[in-house]
Amino acid sequence: MPLYDFRCRACGHEFEALVRAHDAPQCPECRATDLERLLSTFVASSEEGRQKSAKASRERQIKGRRDQLVAEAEYRKEHEH
């Protein structure tokens, strides 16, 4: 199964997807199927690349956790009264 990079034309989200023959990938954010296949970059493993990847992963986790905390606070605010 080839791994491709995509950009969703509906919401702009960029992601990777393993694509089997005759399967149409969906955007993981909005489930749209109107996708633009991007040119994949050559991957070379390096310490700098691993550090950038780890930093990006931590930033995504922090953002996801922050969004979850905001949603929980809004829920409590709406349902406490």
mmCIF file of the N, C-alpha and C atoms, coordinates in Angstrom:
data_MODEL
# 
_entry.id   MODEL 
# 
loop_
_atom_site.group_PDB 
_atom_site.id 
_atom_site.type_symbol 
_atom_site.label_atom_id 
_atom_site.label_alt_id 
_atom_site.label_comp_id 
_atom_site.label_asym_id 
_atom_site.label_entity_id 
_atom_site.label_seq_id 
_atom_site.pdbx_PDB_ins_code 
_atom_site.Cartn_x 
_atom_site.Cartn_y 
_atom_site.Cartn_z 
_atom_site.occupancy 
_atom_site.B_iso_or_equiv 
_atom_site.pdbx_formal_charge 
_atom_site.auth_seq_id 
_atom_site.auth_comp_id 
_atom_site.auth_asym_id 
_atom_site.auth_atom_id 
_atom_site.pdbx_PDB_model_num 
ATOM 1   N N  . MET A 1 1  ? 0.842   -1.176 0.000  1.00 0.00 ? 1  MET A N  1 
ATOM 2   C CA . MET A 1 1  ? 0.000   0.000  0.000  1.00 0.00 ? 1  MET A CA 1 
ATOM 3   C C  . MET A 1 1  ? 0.889   1.242  0.000  1.00 0.00 ? 1  MET A C  1 
ATOM 4   N N  . PRO A 1 2  ? 0.720   2.078  -1.002 1.00 0.00 ? 2  PRO A N  1 
ATOM 5   C CA . PRO A 1 2  ? 1.516   3.308  -1.031 1.00 0.00 ? 2  PRO A CA 1 
ATOM 6   C C  . PRO A 1 2  ? 1.019   4.344  -0.020 1.00 0.00 ? 2  PRO A C  1 
ATOM 7   N N  . LEU A 1 3  ? 1.949   5.119  0.478  1.00 0.00 ? 3  LEU A N  1 
ATOM 8   C CA . LEU A 1 3  ? 1.653   6.197  1.414  1.00 0.00 ? 3  LEU A CA 1 
ATOM 9   C C  . LEU A 1 3  ? 1.705   7.503  0.629  1.00 0.00 ? 3  LEU A C  1 
ATOM 10  N N  . TYR A 1 4  ? 0.604   8.257  0.655  1.00 0.00 ? 4  TYR A N  1 
ATOM 11  C CA . TYR A 1 4  ? 0.523   9.519  -0.068 1.00 0.00 ? 4  TYR A CA 1 
ATOM 12  C C  . TYR A 1 4  ? 0.231   10.666 0.891  1.00 0.00 ? 4  TYR A C  1 
ATOM 13  N N  . ASP A 1 5  ? 0.651   11.860 0.486  1.00 0.00 ? 5  ASP A N  1 
ATOM 14  C CA . ASP A 1 5  ? 0.318   13.088 1.192  1.00 0.00 ? 5  ASP A CA 1 
ATOM 15  C C  . ASP A 1 5  ? -0.867  13.725 0.468  1.00 0.00 ? 5  ASP A C  1 
ATOM 16  N N  . PHE A 1 6  ? -1.813  14.241 1.251  1.00 0.00 ? 6  PHE A N  1 
ATOM 17  C CA . PHE A 1 6  ? -3.001  14.866 0.679  1.00 0.00 ? 6  PHE A CA 1 
ATOM 18  C C  . PHE A 1 6  ? -3.284  16.200 1.346  1.00 0.00 ? 6  PHE A C  1 
ATOM 19  N N  . ARG A 1 7  ? -3.993  17.063 0.624  1.00 0.00 ? 7  ARG A N  1 
ATOM 20  C CA . ARG A 1 7  ? -4.563  18.296 1.189  1.00 0.00 ? 7  ARG A CA 1 
ATOM 21  C C  . ARG A 1 7  ? -6.050  18.270 0.849  1.00 0.00 ? 7  ARG A C  1 
ATOM 22  N N  . CYS A 1 8  ? -6.868  18.464 1.877  1.00 0.00 ? 8  CYS A N  1 
ATOM 23  C CA . CYS A 1 8  ? -8.313  18.473 1.693  1.00 0.00 ? 8  CYS A CA 1 
ATOM 24  C C  . CYS A 1 8  ? -8.710  19.812 1.082  1.00 0.00 ? 8  CYS A C  1 
ATOM 25  N N  . ARG A 1 9  ? -9.440  19.771 -0.014 1.00 0.00 ? 9  ARG A N  1 
ATOM 26  C CA . ARG A 1 9  ? -9.894  21.006 -0.656 1.00 0.00 ? 9  ARG A CA 1 
ATOM 27  C C  . ARG A 1 9  ? -11.027 21.660 0.135  1.00 0.00 ? 9  ARG A C  1 
ATOM 28  N N  . ALA A 1 10 ? -11.721 20.904 0.953  1.00 0.00 ? 10 ALA A N  1 
ATOM 29  C CA . ALA A 1 10 ? -12.844 21.442 1.726  1.00 0.00 ? 10 ALA A CA 1 
ATOM 30  C C  . ALA A 1 10 ? -12.364 22.226 2.947  1.00 0.00 ? 10 ALA A C  1 
ATOM 31  N N  . CYS A 1 11 ? -11.406 21.661 3.708  1.00 0.00 ? 11 CYS A N  1 
ATOM 32  C CA . CYS A 1 11 ? -11.002 22.313 4.964  1.00 0.00 ? 11 CYS A CA 1 
ATOM 33  C C  . CYS A 1 11 ? -9.521  22.696 5.011  1.00 0.00 ? 11 CYS A C  1 
ATOM 34  N N  . GLY A 1 12 ? -8.726  22.262 4.014  1.00 0.00 ? 12 GLY A N  1 
ATOM 35  C CA . GLY A 1 12 ? -7.318  22.634 3.974  1.00 0.00 ? 12 GLY A CA 1 
ATOM 36  C C  . GLY A 1 12 ? -6.389  21.759 4.797  1.00 0.00 ? 12 GLY A C  1 
ATOM 37  N N  . HIS A 1 13 ? -6.931  20.753 5.488  1.00 0.00 ? 13 HIS A N  1 
ATOM 38  C CA . HIS A 1 13 ? -6.115  19.881 6.328  1.00 0.00 ? 13 HIS A CA 1 
ATOM 39  C C  . HIS A 1 13 ? -5.160  19.056 5.459  1.00 0.00 ? 13 HIS A C  1 
ATOM 40  N N  . GLU A 1 14 ? -3.889  18.953 5.879  1.00 0.00 ? 14 GLU A N  1 
ATOM 41  C CA . GLU A 1 14 ? -2.909  18.121 5.192  1.00 0.00 ? 14 GLU A CA 1 
ATOM 42  C C  . GLU A 1 14 ? -2.647  16.880 6.037  1.00 0.00 ? 14 GLU A C  1 
ATOM 43  N N  . PHE A 1 15 ? -2.552  15.730 5.351  1.00 0.00 ? 15 PHE A N  1 
ATOM 44  C CA . PHE A 1 15 ? -2.375  14.467 6.065  1.00 0.00 ? 15 PHE A CA 1 
ATOM 45  C C  . PHE A 1 15 ? -1.770  13.429 5.141  1.00 0.00 ? 15 PHE A C  1 
ATOM 46  N N  . GLU A 1 16 ? -1.313  12.335 5.736  1.00 0.00 ? 16 GLU A N  1 
ATOM 47  C CA . GLU A 1 16 ? -0.812  11.179 4.998  1.00 0.00 ? 16 GLU A CA 1 
ATOM 48  C C  . GLU A 1 16 ? -1.850  10.075 5.086  1.00 0.00 ? 16 GLU A C  1 
ATOM 49  N N  . ALA A 1 17 ? -1.915  9.268  4.048  1.00 0.00 ? 17 ALA A N  1 
ATOM 50  C CA . ALA A 1 17 ? -2.838  8.141  4.069  1.00 0.00 ? 17 ALA A CA 1 
ATOM 51  C C  . ALA A 1 17 ? -2.252  6.978  3.278  1.00 0.00 ? 17 ALA A C  1 
ATOM 52  N N  . LEU A 1 18 ? -2.429  5.785  3.815  1.00 0.00 ? 18 LEU A N  1 
ATOM 53  C CA . LEU A 1 18 ? -2.108  4.567  3.076  1.00 0.00 ? 18 LEU A CA 1 
ATOM 54  C C  . LEU A 1 18 ? -3.289  4.294  2.153  1.00 0.00 ? 18 LEU A C  1 
ATOM 55  N N  . VAL A 1 19 ? -3.012  4.124  0.886  1.00 0.00 ? 19 VAL A N  1 
ATOM 56  C CA . VAL A 1 19 ? -4.100  3.995  -0.083 1.00 0.00 ? 19 VAL A CA 1 
ATOM 57  C C  . VAL A 1 19 ? -3.978  2.673  -0.815 1.00 0.00 ? 19 VAL A C  1 
ATOM 58  N N  . ARG A 1 20 ? -5.004  1.876  -0.722 1.00 0.00 ? 20 ARG A N  1 
ATOM 59  C CA . ARG A 1 20 ? -5.086  0.622  -1.475 1.00 0.00 ? 20 ARG A CA 1 
ATOM 60  C C  . ARG A 1 20 ? -5.702  0.912  -2.836 1.00 0.00 ? 20 ARG A C  1 
ATOM 61  N N  . ALA A 1 21 ? -5.436  0.038  -3.775 1.00 0.00 ? 21 ALA A N  1 
ATOM 62  C CA . ALA A 1 21 ? -6.040  0.198  -5.095 1.00 0.00 ? 21 ALA A CA 1 
ATOM 63  C C  . ALA A 1 21 ? -7.556  0.230  -4.958 1.00 0.00 ? 21 ALA A C  1 
ATOM 64  N N  . HIS A 1 22 ? -8.185  1.123  -5.667 1.00 0.00 ? 22 HIS A N  1 
ATOM 65  C CA . HIS A 1 22 ? -9.649  1.269  -5.712 1.00 0.00 ? 22 HIS A CA 1 
ATOM 66  C C  . HIS A 1 22 ? -10.253 1.821  -4.425 1.00 0.00 ? 22 HIS A C  1 
ATOM 67  N N  . ASP A 1 23 ? -9.442  2.281  -3.481 1.00 0.00 ? 23 ASP A N  1 
ATOM 68  C CA . ASP A 1 23 ? -9.961  2.923  -2.268 1.00 0.00 ? 23 ASP A CA 1 
ATOM 69  C C  . ASP A 1 23 ? -9.831  4.431  -2.409 1.00 0.00 ? 23 ASP A C  1 
ATOM 70  N N  . ALA A 1 24 ? -10.837 5.151  -1.966 1.00 0.00 ? 24 ALA A N  1 
ATOM 71  C CA . ALA A 1 24 ? -10.792 6.608  -1.975 1.00 0.00 ? 24 ALA A CA 1 
ATOM 72  C C  . ALA A 1 24 ? -10.563 7.087  -0.542 1.00 0.00 ? 24 ALA A C  1 
ATOM 73  N N  . PRO A 1 25 ? -9.455  7.762  -0.285 1.00 0.00 ? 25 PRO A N  1 
ATOM 74  C CA . PRO A 1 25 ? -9.197  8.244  1.075  1.00 0.00 ? 25 PRO A CA 1 
ATOM 75  C C  . PRO A 1 25 ? -10.140 9.383  1.449  1.00 0.00 ? 25 PRO A C  1 
ATOM 76  N N  . GLN A 1 26 ? -10.306 9.584  2.746  1.00 0.00 ? 26 GLN A N  1 
ATOM 77  C CA . GLN A 1 26 ? -11.125 10.672 3.284  1.00 0.00 ? 26 GLN A CA 1 
ATOM 78  C C  . GLN A 1 26 ? -10.259 11.547 4.171  1.00 0.00 ? 26 GLN A C  1 
ATOM 79  N N  . CYS A 1 27 ? -10.628 12.814 4.259  1.00 0.00 ? 27 CYS A N  1 
ATOM 80  C CA . CYS A 1 27 ? -9.960  13.726 5.183  1.00 0.00 ? 27 CYS A CA 1 
ATOM 81  C C  . CYS A 1 27 ? -10.304 13.293 6.606  1.00 0.00 ? 27 CYS A C  1 
ATOM 82  N N  . PRO A 1 28 ? -9.315  13.108 7.483  1.00 0.00 ? 28 PRO A N  1 
ATOM 83  C CA . PRO A 1 28 ? -9.614  12.701 8.854  1.00 0.00 ? 28 PRO A CA 1 
ATOM 84  C C  . PRO A 1 28 ? -10.284 13.807 9.675  1.00 0.00 ? 28 PRO A C  1 
ATOM 85  N N  . GLU A 1 29 ? -10.211 15.055 9.207  1.00 0.00 ? 29 GLU A N  1 
ATOM 86  C CA . GLU A 1 29 ? -10.821 16.164 9.942  1.00 0.00 ? 29 GLU A CA 1 
ATOM 87  C C  . GLU A 1 29 ? -12.294 16.327 9.601  1.00 0.00 ? 29 GLU A C  1 
ATOM 88  N N  . CYS A 1 30 ? -12.623 16.367 8.287  1.00 0.00 ? 30 CYS A N  1 
ATOM 89  C CA . CYS A 1 30 ? -14.002 16.680 7.894  1.00 0.00 ? 30 CYS A CA 1 
ATOM 90  C C  . CYS A 1 30 ? -14.673 15.575 7.082  1.00 0.00 ? 30 CYS A C  1 
ATOM 91  N N  . ARG A 1 31 ? -13.963 14.498 6.812  1.00 0.00 ? 31 ARG A N  1 
ATOM 92  C CA . ARG A 1 31 ? -14.458 13.333 6.075  1.00 0.00 ? 31 ARG A CA 1 
ATOM 93  C C  . ARG A 1 31 ? -14.740 13.593 4.590  1.00 0.00 ? 31 ARG A C  1 
ATOM 94  N N  . ALA A 1 32 ? -14.298 14.744 4.072  1.00 0.00 ? 32 ALA A N  1 
ATOM 95  C CA . ALA A 1 32 ? -14.481 15.042 2.654  1.00 0.00 ? 32 ALA A CA 1 
ATOM 96  C C  . ALA A 1 32 ? -13.584 14.130 1.822  1.00 0.00 ? 32 ALA A C  1 
ATOM 97  N N  . THR A 1 33 ? -13.978 13.900 0.586  1.00 0.00 ? 33 THR A N  1 
ATOM 98  C CA . THR A 1 33 ? -13.178 13.076 -0.318 1.00 0.00 ? 33 THR A CA 1 
ATOM 99  C C  . THR A 1 33 ? -12.600 13.892 -1.474 1.00 0.00 ? 33 THR A C  1 
ATOM 100 N N  . ASP A 1 34 ? -12.835 15.197 -1.499 1.00 0.00 ? 34 ASP A N  1 
ATOM 101 C CA . ASP A 1 34 ? -12.268 16.073 -2.523 1.00 0.00 ? 34 ASP A CA 1 
ATOM 102 C C  . ASP A 1 34 ? -10.860 16.458 -2.069 1.00 0.00 ? 34 ASP A C  1 
ATOM 103 N N  . LEU A 1 35 ? -9.888  15.628 -2.454 1.00 0.00 ? 35 LEU A N  1 
ATOM 104 C CA . LEU A 1 35 ? -8.524  15.756 -1.959 1.00 0.00 ? 35 LEU A CA 1 
ATOM 105 C C  . LEU A 1 35 ? -7.561  16.045 -3.099 1.00 0.00 ? 35 LEU A C  1 
ATOM 106 N N  . GLU A 1 36 ? -6.532  16.783 -2.780 1.00 0.00 ? 36 GLU A N  1 
ATOM 107 C CA . GLU A 1 36 ? -5.445  17.024 -3.717 1.00 0.00 ? 36 GLU A CA 1 
ATOM 108 C C  . GLU A 1 36 ? -4.257  16.189 -3.253 1.00 0.00 ? 36 GLU A C  1 
ATOM 109 N N  . ARG A 1 37 ? -3.743  15.345 -4.137 1.00 0.00 ? 37 ARG A N  1 
ATOM 110 C CA . ARG A 1 37 ? -2.571  14.553 -3.781 1.00 0.00 ? 37 ARG A CA 1 
ATOM 111 C C  . ARG A 1 37 ? -1.350  15.434 -3.946 1.00 0.00 ? 37 ARG A C  1 
ATOM 112 N N  . LEU A 1 38 ? -0.548  15.525 -2.899 1.00 0.00 ? 38 LEU A N  1 
ATOM 113 C CA . LEU A 1 38 ? 0.637   16.372 -2.896 1.00 0.00 ? 38 LEU A CA 1 
ATOM 114 C C  . LEU A 1 38 ? 1.860   15.580 -3.321 1.00 0.00 ? 38 LEU A C  1 
ATOM 115 N N  . LEU A 1 39 ? 2.865   16.292 -3.765 1.00 0.00 ? 39 LEU A N  1 
ATOM 116 C CA . LEU A 1 39 ? 4.125   15.635 -4.070 1.00 0.00 ? 39 LEU A CA 1 
ATOM 117 C C  . LEU A 1 39 ? 4.781   15.232 -2.762 1.00 0.00 ? 39 LEU A C  1 
ATOM 118 N N  . SER A 1 40 ? 5.122   13.986 -2.650 1.00 0.00 ? 40 SER A N  1 
ATOM 119 C CA . SER A 1 40 ? 5.778   13.502 -1.439 1.00 0.00 ? 40 SER A CA 1 
ATOM 120 C C  . SER A 1 40 ? 7.241   13.901 -1.477 1.00 0.00 ? 40 SER A C  1 
ATOM 121 N N  . THR A 1 41 ? 7.767   14.193 -0.313 1.00 0.00 ? 41 THR A N  1 
ATOM 122 C CA . THR A 1 41 ? 9.174   14.540 -0.231 1.00 0.00 ? 41 THR A CA 1 
ATOM 123 C C  . THR A 1 41 ? 9.984   13.289 0.065  1.00 0.00 ? 41 THR A C  1 
ATOM 124 N N  . PHE A 1 42 ? 11.219  13.318 -0.329 1.00 0.00 ? 42 PHE A N  1 
ATOM 125 C CA . PHE A 1 42 ? 12.124  12.217 -0.051 1.00 0.00 ? 42 PHE A CA 1 
ATOM 126 C C  . PHE A 1 42 ? 12.394  12.194 1.442  1.00 0.00 ? 42 PHE A C  1 
ATOM 127 N N  . VAL A 1 43 ? 12.329  11.032 2.041  1.00 0.00 ? 43 VAL A N  1 
ATOM 128 C CA . VAL A 1 43 ? 12.522  10.919 3.480  1.00 0.00 ? 43 VAL A CA 1 
ATOM 129 C C  . VAL A 1 43 ? 13.919  10.374 3.760  1.00 0.00 ? 43 VAL A C  1 
ATOM 130 N N  . ALA A 1 44 ? 14.647  11.113 4.548  1.00 0.00 ? 44 ALA A N  1 
ATOM 131 C CA . ALA A 1 44 ? 15.964  10.669 4.990  1.00 0.00 ? 44 ALA A CA 1 
ATOM 132 C C  . ALA A 1 44 ? 15.986  10.807 6.508  1.00 0.00 ? 44 ALA A C  1 
ATOM 133 N N  . SER A 1 45 ? 16.418  9.788  7.157  1.00 0.00 ? 45 SER A N  1 
ATOM 134 C CA . SER A 1 45 ? 16.462  9.807  8.607  1.00 0.00 ? 45 SER A CA 1 
ATOM 135 C C  . SER A 1 45 ? 17.711  10.549 9.067  1.00 0.00 ? 45 SER A C  1 
ATOM 136 N N  . SER A 1 46 ? 17.490  11.481 9.990  1.00 0.00 ? 46 SER A N  1 
ATOM 137 C CA . SER A 1 46 ? 18.614  12.206 10.574 1.00 0.00 ? 46 SER A CA 1 
ATOM 138 C C  . SER A 1 46 ? 18.218  12.604 11.990 1.00 0.00 ? 46 SER A C  1 
ATOM 139 N N  . GLU A 1 47 ? 19.190  12.927 12.778 1.00 0.00 ? 47 GLU A N  1 
ATOM 140 C CA . GLU A 1 47 ? 18.911  13.360 14.152 1.00 0.00 ? 47 GLU A CA 1 
ATOM 141 C C  . GLU A 1 47 ? 18.085  14.637 14.134 1.00 0.00 ? 47 GLU A C  1 
ATOM 142 N N  . GLU A 1 48 ? 18.430  15.559 13.252 1.00 0.00 ? 48 GLU A N  1 
ATOM 143 C CA . GLU A 1 48 ? 17.677  16.818 13.147 1.00 0.00 ? 48 GLU A CA 1 
ATOM 144 C C  . GLU A 1 48 ? 16.220  16.540 12.750 1.00 0.00 ? 48 GLU A C  1 
ATOM 145 N N  . GLY A 1 49 ? 16.028  15.630 11.812 1.00 0.00 ? 49 GLY A N  1 
ATOM 146 C CA . GLY A 1 49 ? 14.675  15.278 11.389 1.00 0.00 ? 49 GLY A CA 1 
ATOM 147 C C  . GLY A 1 49 ? 13.872  14.639 12.516 1.00 0.00 ? 49 GLY A C  1 
ATOM 148 N N  . ARG A 1 50 ? 14.509  13.763 13.271 1.00 0.00 ? 50 ARG A N  1 
ATOM 149 C CA . ARG A 1 50 ? 13.821  13.123 14.401 1.00 0.00 ? 50 ARG A CA 1 
ATOM 150 C C  . ARG A 1 50 ? 13.448  14.153 15.461 1.00 0.00 ? 50 ARG A C  1 
ATOM 151 N N  . GLN A 1 51 ? 14.347  15.107 15.706 1.00 0.00 ? 51 GLN A N  1 
ATOM 152 C CA . GLN A 1 51 ? 14.055  16.151 16.696 1.00 0.00 ? 51 GLN A CA 1 
ATOM 153 C C  . GLN A 1 51 ? 12.894  17.031 16.238 1.00 0.00 ? 51 GLN A C  1 
ATOM 154 N N  . LYS A 1 52 ? 12.876  17.409 14.954 1.00 0.00 ? 52 LYS A N  1 
ATOM 155 C CA . LYS A 1 52 ? 11.776  18.223 14.419 1.00 0.00 ? 52 LYS A CA 1 
ATOM 156 C C  . LYS A 1 52 ? 10.458  17.459 14.515 1.00 0.00 ? 52 LYS A C  1 
ATOM 157 N N  . SER A 1 53 ? 10.507  16.182 14.183 1.00 0.00 ? 53 SER A N  1 
ATOM 158 C CA . SER A 1 53 ? 9.307   15.359 14.241 1.00 0.00 ? 53 SER A CA 1 
ATOM 159 C C  . SER A 1 53 ? 8.792   15.228 15.671 1.00 0.00 ? 53 SER A C  1 
ATOM 160 N N  . ALA A 1 54 ? 9.698   15.022 16.609 1.00 0.00 ? 54 ALA A N  1 
ATOM 161 C CA . ALA A 1 54 ? 9.299   14.899 18.014 1.00 0.00 ? 54 ALA A CA 1 
ATOM 162 C C  . ALA A 1 54 ? 8.708   16.209 18.523 1.00 0.00 ? 54 ALA A C  1 
ATOM 163 N N  . LYS A 1 55 ? 9.316   17.335 18.142 1.00 0.00 ? 55 LYS A N  1 
ATOM 164 C CA . LYS A 1 55 ? 8.804   18.646 18.560 1.00 0.00 ? 55 LYS A CA 1 
ATOM 165 C C  . LYS A 1 55 ? 7.410   18.890 17.979 1.00 0.00 ? 55 LYS A C  1 
ATOM 166 N N  . ALA A 1 56 ? 7.229   18.577 16.704 1.00 0.00 ? 56 ALA A N  1 
ATOM 167 C CA . ALA A 1 56 ? 5.921   18.764 16.069 1.00 0.00 ? 56 ALA A CA 1 
ATOM 168 C C  . ALA A 1 56 ? 4.865   17.886 16.734 1.00 0.00 ? 56 ALA A C  1 
ATOM 169 N N  . SER A 1 57 ? 5.240   16.662 17.088 1.00 0.00 ? 57 SER A N  1 
ATOM 170 C CA . SER A 1 57 ? 4.316   15.757 17.768 1.00 0.00 ? 57 SER A CA 1 
ATOM 171 C C  . SER A 1 57 ? 3.909   16.308 19.127 1.00 0.00 ? 57 SER A C  1 
ATOM 172 N N  . ARG A 1 58 ? 4.886   16.806 19.890 1.00 0.00 ? 58 ARG A N  1 
ATOM 173 C CA . ARG A 1 58 ? 4.578   17.397 21.197 1.00 0.00 ? 58 ARG A CA 1 
ATOM 174 C C  . ARG A 1 58 ? 3.649   18.595 21.049 1.00 0.00 ? 58 ARG A C  1 
ATOM 175 N N  . GLU A 1 59 ? 3.902   19.439 20.042 1.00 0.00 ? 59 GLU A N  1 
ATOM 176 C CA . GLU A 1 59 ? 3.059   20.621 19.824 1.00 0.00 ? 59 GLU A CA 1 
ATOM 177 C C  . GLU A 1 59 ? 1.626   20.214 19.481 1.00 0.00 ? 59 GLU A C  1 
ATOM 178 N N  . ARG A 1 60 ? 1.459   19.169 18.648 1.00 0.00 ? 60 ARG A N  1 
ATOM 179 C CA . ARG A 1 60 ? 0.110   18.689 18.315 1.00 0.00 ? 60 ARG A CA 1 
ATOM 180 C C  . ARG A 1 60 ? -0.589  18.155 19.563 1.00 0.00 ? 60 ARG A C  1 
ATOM 181 N N  . GLN A 1 61 ? 0.149   17.422 20.407 1.00 0.00 ? 61 GLN A N  1 
ATOM 182 C CA . GLN A 1 61 ? -0.442  16.878 21.631 1.00 0.00 ? 61 GLN A CA 1 
ATOM 183 C C  . GLN A 1 61 ? -0.857  17.995 22.581 1.00 0.00 ? 61 GLN A C  1 
ATOM 184 N N  . ILE A 1 62 ? -0.025  19.022 22.707 1.00 0.00 ? 62 ILE A N  1 
ATOM 185 C CA . ILE A 1 62 ? -0.350  20.152 23.581 1.00 0.00 ? 62 ILE A CA 1 
ATOM 186 C C  . ILE A 1 62 ? -1.584  20.867 23.070 1.00 0.00 ? 62 ILE A C  1 
ATOM 187 N N  . LYS A 1 63 ? -1.641  21.122 21.758 1.00 0.00 ? 63 LYS A N  1 
ATOM 188 C CA . LYS A 1 63 ? -2.801  21.809 21.176 1.00 0.00 ? 63 LYS A CA 1 
ATOM 189 C C  . LYS A 1 63 ? -4.059  20.972 21.380 1.00 0.00 ? 63 LYS A C  1 
ATOM 190 N N  . GLY A 1 64 ? -3.965  19.670 21.153 1.00 0.00 ? 64 GLY A N  1 
ATOM 191 C CA . GLY A 1 64 ? -5.124  18.801 21.346 1.00 0.00 ? 64 GLY A CA 1 
ATOM 192 C C  . GLY A 1 64 ? -5.596  18.803 22.790 1.00 0.00 ? 64 GLY A C  1 
ATOM 193 N N  . ARG A 1 65 ? -4.665  18.771 23.711 1.00 0.00 ? 65 ARG A N  1 
ATOM 194 C CA . ARG A 1 65 ? -5.020  18.781 25.138 1.00 0.00 ? 65 ARG A CA 1 
ATOM 195 C C  . ARG A 1 65 ? -5.636  20.122 25.523 1.00 0.00 ? 65 ARG A C  1 
ATOM 196 N N  . ARG A 1 66 ? -5.069  21.225 24.994 1.00 0.00 ? 66 ARG A N  1 
ATOM 197 C CA . ARG A 1 66 ? -5.598  22.555 25.284 1.00 0.00 ? 66 ARG A CA 1 
ATOM 198 C C  . ARG A 1 66 ? -7.038  22.667 24.763 1.00 0.00 ? 66 ARG A C  1 
ATOM 199 N N  . ASP A 1 67 ? -7.284  22.187 23.536 1.00 0.00 ? 67 ASP A N  1 
ATOM 200 C CA . ASP A 1 67 ? -8.638  22.218 22.974 1.00 0.00 ? 67 ASP A CA 1 
ATOM 201 C C  . ASP A 1 67 ? -9.600  21.398 23.833 1.00 0.00 ? 67 ASP A C  1 
ATOM 202 N N  . GLN A 1 68 ? -9.145  20.251 24.331 1.00 0.00 ? 68 GLN A N  1 
ATOM 203 C CA . GLN A 1 68 ? -9.979  19.396 25.176 1.00 0.00 ? 68 GLN A CA 1 
ATOM 204 C C  . GLN A 1 68 ? -10.312 20.109 26.486 1.00 0.00 ? 68 GLN A C  1 
ATOM 205 N N  . LEU A 1 69 ? -9.332  20.761 27.091 1.00 0.00 ? 69 LEU A N  1 
ATOM 206 C CA . LEU A 1 69 ? -9.566  21.475 28.346 1.00 0.00 ? 69 LEU A CA 1 
ATOM 207 C C  . LEU A 1 69 ? -10.559 22.625 28.158 1.00 0.00 ? 69 LEU A C  1 
ATOM 208 N N  . VAL A 1 70 ? -10.442 23.346 27.065 1.00 0.00 ? 70 VAL A N  1 
ATOM 209 C CA . VAL A 1 70 ? -11.375 24.440 26.775 1.00 0.00 ? 70 VAL A CA 1 
ATOM 210 C C  . VAL A 1 70 ? -12.787 23.888 26.608 1.00 0.00 ? 70 VAL A C  1 
ATOM 211 N N  . ALA A 1 71 ? -12.920 22.805 25.868 1.00 0.00 ? 71 ALA A N  1 
ATOM 212 C CA . ALA A 1 71 ? -14.241 22.200 25.658 1.00 0.00 ? 71 ALA A CA 1 
ATOM 213 C C  . ALA A 1 71 ? -14.840 21.722 26.979 1.00 0.00 ? 71 ALA A C  1 
ATOM 214 N N  . GLU A 1 72 ? -14.022 21.110 27.838 1.00 0.00 ? 72 GLU A N  1 
ATOM 215 C CA . GLU A 1 72 ? -14.512 20.652 29.133 1.00 0.00 ? 72 GLU A CA 1 
ATOM 216 C C  . GLU A 1 72 ? -14.951 21.830 29.999 1.00 0.00 ? 72 GLU A C  1 
ATOM 217 N N  . ALA A 1 73 ? -14.194 22.924 29.985 1.00 0.00 ? 73 ALA A N  1 
ATOM 218 C CA . ALA A 1 73 ? -14.552 24.107 30.774 1.00 0.00 ? 73 ALA A CA 1 
ATOM 219 C C  . ALA A 1 73 ? -15.866 24.703 30.264 1.00 0.00 ? 73 ALA A C  1 
ATOM 220 N N  . GLU A 1 74 ? -16.036 24.767 28.954 1.00 0.00 ? 74 GLU A N  1 
ATOM 221 C CA . GLU A 1 74 ? -17.289 25.293 28.393 1.00 0.00 ? 74 GLU A CA 1 
ATOM 222 C C  . GLU A 1 74 ? -18.467 24.396 28.769 1.00 0.00 ? 74 GLU A C  1 
ATOM 223 N N  . TYR A 1 75 ? -18.258 23.085 28.732 1.00 0.00 ? 75 TYR A N  1 
ATOM 224 C CA . TYR A 1 75 ? -19.321 22.154 29.090 1.00 0.00 ? 75 TYR A CA 1 
ATOM 225 C C  . TYR A 1 75 ? -19.732 22.356 30.550 1.00 0.00 ? 75 TYR A C  1 
ATOM 226 N N  . ARG A 1 76 ? -18.733 22.437 31.436 1.00 0.00 ? 76 ARG A N  1 
ATOM 227 C CA . ARG A 1 76 ? -19.040 22.638 32.861 1.00 0.00 ? 76 ARG A CA 1 
ATOM 228 C C  . ARG A 1 76 ? -19.772 23.954 33.080 1.00 0.00 ? 76 ARG A C  1 
ATOM 229 N N  . LYS A 1 77 ? -19.344 24.991 32.399 1.00 0.00 ? 77 LYS A N  1 
ATOM 230 C CA . LYS A 1 77 ? -19.963 26.310 32.544 1.00 0.00 ? 77 LYS A CA 1 
ATOM 231 C C  . LYS A 1 77 ? -21.438 26.271 32.120 1.00 0.00 ? 77 LYS A C  1 
ATOM 232 N N  . GLU A 1 78 ? -21.731 25.567 31.046 1.00 0.00 ? 78 GLU A N  1 
ATOM 233 C CA . GLU A 1 78 ? -23.098 25.476 30.539 1.00 0.00 ? 78 GLU A CA 1 
ATOM 234 C C  . GLU A 1 78 ? -23.994 24.576 31.404 1.00 0.00 ? 78 GLU A C  1 
ATOM 235 N N  . HIS A 1 79 ? -23.404 23.611 32.068 1.00 0.00 ? 79 HIS A N  1 
ATOM 236 C CA . HIS A 1 79 ? -24.207 22.606 32.776 1.00 0.00 ? 79 HIS A CA 1 
ATOM 237 C C  . HIS A 1 79 ? -24.185 22.729 34.304 1.00 0.00 ? 79 HIS A C  1 
ATOM 238 N N  . GLU A 1 80 ? -23.473 23.695 34.834 1.00 0.00 ? 80 GLU A N  1 
ATOM 239 C CA . GLU A 1 80 ? -23.421 23.863 36.287 1.00 0.00 ? 80 GLU A CA 1 
ATOM 240 C C  . GLU A 1 80 ? -24.660 24.585 36.817 1.00 0.00 ? 80 GLU A C  1 
ATOM 241 N N  . HIS A 1 81 ? -25.274 25.410 36.011 1.00 0.00 ? 81 HIS A N  1 
ATOM 242 C CA . HIS A 1 81 ? -26.389 26.241 36.495 1.00 0.00 ? 81 HIS A CA 1 
ATOM 243 C C  . HIS A 1 81 ? -27.668 25.510 36.423 1.00 0.00 ? 81 HIS A C  1 
# 
